[in-house]
């Protein structure tokens, strides 16, 4: 799974944010693959919470996507109408698409427009 690099804060803010983040982190104990499809993978992770308790997290891995909000004028947005199987009917939406392996988001956005 590809993740976006995090910008690390610096100086006094870095110490505050890092301390705060440490109180929220969950330690991974185990991971089990539940489903592997052409586009997504689903897994369950057992984690230890900051308070010491254990929990299960259901994680969907997706290659990522891009959504574009094309403005024709300050008050005019371009929408596309597409059939969506999960909804069972055509819906209006902003142009969007799945990132291909190694594809830059800008390239994907241009393709979807």
Order of alpha helices (4+ residues) and beta strands (2+ residues): alpha-beta-beta-beta-beta-beta-beta-beta-beta-beta-alpha
